[in-house]
Every structure is written in C-alpha cells, then in structure tokens.
Amino acid sequence: MVARSFSANEVIVRREILDGREWMVYPVRVVEDTGDLLAVHLAQGTPLTFGGGEFRWGPHPWTAFEPYWRSEGVLQLQRPGDGYAVWARRSGGEFTDWYVNFQEPMRRTDRGFDTLDQELDLLLPADGSPHRWKDEDHFEARRRSGGFTEEEAAAVRSAAASVVDLVERGAGWWEPWRDWRAPKEWEAPAAVSLSDEGRRAPYDDCGALA
C-alpha cells in the first residue's frame, strides 16, 4: 500500500520510533504536502505522549517536564530521504533561527510520519552569523555507548556535512519559508494515544508503508 499524501490543515501524527516501539508521539498540523516536501506546524501547548516500558536509550528525556510543547510554535520542514528536518523558531513572534534537527529520514504512515531524533543539531541564526553545533557531546556519548551503530553515526555525519555545504553555498532550500507564520486560529490539537501494535510498521525503500 502506498502511503497517502496529506491535506493542508489536516492534523497528523509525528512518531519517534525506538526499538521498534513508539518512544514519543505528538500531533502536528499540515501546512503543505507536495510529495517532495512535508511542512507541518507544532503548536505551543501541543500535548506529548511517551511510550512506556524499557528502551535501550532509557525514557525520553522530555518526560522530566510537563508533557506539552512549551516553546512557541515551530514550523517543521522535511523532505523524503533527508536525514534531517529544518525547524523555524520564533521568540516573541520574531524569527530567531533555523534549527536543523538531525533525525532518521521520515517514513510516511497512514496517520502521519515516523522518525527518530539522533541527538545532533545545528543552529543557523536569523542574522546570518556563523552556525553553531548543539549536542555534539550527547551524540558522541550515544555513539560510544553503542546507542548508534557505526553506520548510523556515519549517516548522521554525512547529513550534517550536506547541510553545512548548503549553508556555505547559500543554497538553503528552506529559506523561502522564513516569513511563514501560523494562522492565528490554529490551536494546539488534542493529544494522540499510542498505537495498539506499538511496533514499527514495515517500509519499502522509498519510505512508503509497505
């Protein structure tokens, strides 16, 4: 079965899958889905749902906080096959930076899409000042502890190098979205529950649900 495309304003589910089970899930609202780009909005106050049981990385680190997205809403941009998503962050309504979240390439599902955050992040300040790495130590600690295979770690480094190359060439494909703002009437969606099966669904090589 080919995974469907999503309609603007539709609420879908972003899942982080670890050990074949849902580690964290939350709803996002679709801004645009062209097939080549999936743009979604994570609203302030969005409820977060965490998977239970044992995970090789332990509980999700955000379980230490209230289970809601506390920061201002963010636009999340992801393309098929990319090992990262680009988030547009704001403070007081003003654009502050692009936050490049390195993660497993998205895999579409009938409910939304699956991925897994892979620790490393890159900050691209709005004023054009030099980019800054974030959580490099967490990434390396995870690699040393065996939380990533060498192949997975190499894939993250490759994705990071590709983003830096785009930045240095002034070829950031995300730039046309800099001034996008969520409509004022968009409220935080209701919480979503964990799926019954709690397992990663099979996917084909194109990222579609098999």
Secondary structure, DSSP 8 states (H G I E B T S, - for coil): -------TT-EEEEEEEETTEEEEEEEEEEEEE-SS-EEEEE-TT-B-EE--S--TT-S-GGGGS-SB--S--EEEEE-TT-SEEEEEEEETTEEEEEEEEEE---EE-SSEEEE-EEEEEEEEETT----EEESHHHHHHHHHTTSS-HHHHHHHHHHHHHHHHHHHTT--TTGGGTT----TT----------SS-S---B-TTSSB-
